[in-house]
Amino acid sequence: MTHPVLSALRERATPLDRRIVLSEGDDPRVIAAALDANASGLARVSLVGDPAAIEAAHQGGREALPEIHDPATSPLTPALTDLLVELRGHKGMTPDKAAVAVQDRLTFAALMVRAGHADGTVGGAVATTSDTVRAALQIIGKAPDAPLVSSFFLMVLPEGHASGRDAMIFSDSGLVIDPDSDQLAGIAAQSAASWTALTGHEARVAFLSFSTKGSARHARVGKVTTAAQTLADTRPDIASDGELQFDAAFVPEVGASKAPGSPTAGRANVMIFPDLDAGNIGYKIAQRVGGCEAIGPILQGLNRPANDLSRGCNAEDIVNLIAVTALQAAGQDG
């Protein structure tokens, strides 16, 4: 049974009618997700790959396969090859090299997004995270107004959790290793926007640390407090506070005790970790010990959405990320 948070994501994405391209079209999980998303009206999903291989992976299913783009024969390939030379020529990309590179499915899907043939792309069911993210960064690129590209996990709490919560964002838990205070503030602003785009609710941001409101003094704490002040100064429209320990950010009674008068203590839904060590460890503890479902890493700050799957994903995971990608695309459209 689908968690209510994820059902709500799909319901919000369905009317948007976004075009999402899946780069690993011959994987049975990807095919099943594409068929599900198309049949439910969640998005208009297409596949990249060899049609014969996709048909074989479909194993004679009765449902009609989605639209397929084969890099070897697609009418889009010549224009996408030219686009790749335009984008990467300064890095030594020649027409001959581009003709080979465009046959890579991750590259082809990212080029479709960059050229406007799709609103977003999802990959990583087979490819590594590094390959998936590299294609997105090199081809789709950073949004002009974004300070950096970062990532987050949508953490879906078990139904009936004692806290009364249903979901949070953890950021950055997958990409930026050691952000400075300005980057941390930028990650927080991006994550707040991501929360609102995915849930429709107001973000309440907590900058996490091992200290709450000066309970400890250290350069690592100083980075967090500086980031919190930067966000407060530049984006007063975002409810935020820091530095806060996790319990002060999450538990109302602890927040009231440790940070009285805070706009987010005890009620935060966007948790900003000071570095990737903390973020990665934190999300895995929440997932493996706390029973949360971790969706991501979801990229933010790109020109158009591109997202990465776990190689252990199932078809439902892919459908969820299609919904997330469609909502991100709509958020960027304004």
C-alpha positions, 0 to 999 in steps of 0.5 A, a space after each residue: 500500500 502506498 504511503 499517504 505522502 507518496 500518494 499525495 505527491 502523485 496526485 499533485 503531479 498528475 494534472 501537470 502533464 509533464 514529459 519525463 524520459 527514462 534513460 534505461 528503457 530495457 530494464 523491466 522495472 523501468 518499463 513497469 514504472 513507465 507503463 504505470 505512470 502513463 496509464 495513471 496519467 501521472 506523466 507522459 513517460 518515454 523510454 530511451 534504448 534499443 526497441 528490440 531489447 525493450 520489447 524482450 524485457 517487456 516479455 510480451 506484456 499486453 500493455 502497449 509500450 511507451 514512446 521509445 527513443 533509440 539513439 541509433 535511429 532517432 530523428 532527434 539524434 543529429 540535432 542532439 549531436 550538434 547540441 552536444 558539440 555546442 555545449 561541450 566544444 570548449 572541453 574538446 567535444 568534436 562532431 565525431 566524438 559527439 556522434 559516439 557520445 550521443 549513443 549513451 542513453 544517459 547522455 541522450 536523455 539529458 540532451 532531450 531535456 536540454 533541447 526541450 523534448 522532455 521536462 525532466 529525466 530519471 536514471 540510475 536503476 542500472 547506471 552508477 550515481 556518478 555517471 547519472 549525475 555527471 550527465 546531468 551536470 555536463 549537459 543540463 547544467 546549473 540553473 542560472 540563478 542557482 548558487 550551486 547544484 545540491 541534493 536532498 532526500 525526501 524522508 517519509 516517516 512510517 505511518 502513525 509515527 509517534 511524532 505525528 510527522 509524515 515527511 521531512 527533507 534531509 539536505 545535503 545528504 548525497 552530493 556536496 561534501 563540505 559546503 562553506 557557510 554561503 553554500 550551506 545557506 544556498 542549499 537551505 534556500 534550495 531545499 525550502 523551495 523543494 519542500 514547497 514544490 513537493 508538498 505545497 506546504 511552508 518550509 521550516 528550516 533548521 540548520 543542524 549542529 552538535 550545538 544549540 544556540 551557543 551551547 558549544 563553541 567551535 569553528 564547525 558551529 560557527 560555519 552553521 550559525 553564519 549560514 543561518 544568519 546569511 539565510 535569515 538576512 537574504 531570505 527573510 520570507 523563509 522560516 529558519 533558525 540555527 544552530 540547532 541540535 536535531 532533537 531541538 529541531 524535531 521535538 517540540 518540547 526540546 525545542 521550546 526548552 533549548 531554543 525558546 522563541 525559535 520560529 522552527 525549533 521543534 517544528 522543522 521539516 527541512 533539516 540542513 546538515 553541516 556536511 556530507 558526513 553528517 547528512 549521509 550518516 543521518 539519512 541512513 540511520 533514519 532509514 535503517 533504524 527509524 524505518 523511514 523511506 528515503 527517496 533520493 538523492 534528488 538533485 536541485 539547482 539544475 537548469 531542468 530536473 534530472 534525478 538518480 535512482 538507487 540500483 536496488 530500486 523497484 518499479 514503485 520507487 521509480 514511479 515516485 521519482 517520476 512524480 517528484 521530477 514532474 513536480 520539480 519541473 512545474 516548480 521551475 516553470 513557476 
